[in-house]
Amino acid sequence: MGVFDFGVGAAFWLTVFSMLLCVGYGAWRWNKDDDTAVDVALQSWASEEDAIEGDL
C-alpha cells in the first residue's frame, strides 16, 4: 500500500470526473420538454397501425 500507480490514479479520477459530468448533465436536462422526436415516432406508429388495421 502507499505505492502510487499512474494508471490506477487516472482511472479513479476519470471515474469521479465522468460521474460528476453525468450528474451535472442529468440535472441540467431534468424535466426538459423536448419530446418532439417521441411525438413524431408516435404519430408515425399510429399512422402505420391505422394502415394495417384498414387492410384487415
C-alpha positions in Angstrom: 0.0 0.0 0.0 1.1 3.6 -0.5 2.7 3.0 -3.9 1.2 5.4 -6.4 0.4 3.9 -9.8 -0.4 6.4 -12.5 -2.9 4.1 -14.2 -4.9 3.4 -11.0 -4.9 7.1 -10.1 -6.0 8.1 -13.7 -8.8 5.5 -13.7 -10.0 6.7 -10.3 -10.0 10.4 -11.2 -11.6 9.8 -14.6 -14.3 7.7 -13.0 -15.0 10.5 -10.5 -15.0 13.2 -13.3 -17.3 11.2 -15.5 -19.7 10.6 -12.6 -19.8 14.4 -11.9 -20.3 15.1 -15.6 -23.2 12.7 -15.8 -24.9 14.1 -12.7 -24.4 17.6 -14.0 -25.9 16.8 -17.4 -28.8 15.0 -15.8 -29.5 17.9 -13.5 -29.3 20.3 -16.5 -31.7 18.3 -18.7 -34.1 17.4 -15.8 -37.7 17.9 -16.9 -36.9 19.4 -20.3 -40.0 19.3 -22.6 -38.1 18.3 -25.7 -40.2 15.3 -26.7 -40.6 16.2 -30.4 -38.8 13.1 -31.5 -41.1 10.9 -29.4 -44.1 12.7 -30.8 -43.0 12.2 -34.4 -42.4 8.5 -33.7 -45.8 8.1 -32.0 -47.5 9.7 -35.0 -45.6 7.5 -37.4 -46.5 4.4 -35.4 -50.2 5.5 -35.2 -50.4 6.0 -39.0 -48.8 2.6 -39.7 -51.3 1.0 -37.2 -54.2 2.6 -38.9 -53.0 1.4 -42.3 -52.6 -2.1 -41.1 -56.0 -2.2 -39.4 -57.5 -0.8 -42.5 -56.1 -3.7 -44.5 -57.7 -6.2 -42.1 
